[in-house]
Amino acid sequence: MKYLGIISILIGIYVNLALFTQFFEMIFDTVIPVFLIALSGIGLAILSLKENKGTFHTCFASVGLLVNLLPITSYLYLLIGLG
């Protein structure tokens, strides 16, 4: 349970690569599985924030939350903005 923030950061890096590059296009045809993976990363980050064992854990959880949340919001903004 003490590595949830780091796992959330790694999930966020994967989500960034999957959404904005062509590396994982052969695995996922749609964006929905990537969104589900990002939601699990957000859930892990929130769980790690609620656990709050120390300063570093809180920092890792906050960074993991941002790394998972920003690509989803920017992708949805592009999807809605461009139609």
Summary of the structure (lengths in Angstrom):
residues: 83
radius of gyration: 13.4
end to end distance: 40.6
largest distance: 43.2
contacts: 241
relative contact order: 0.22
helix: 78%
strand: 0%
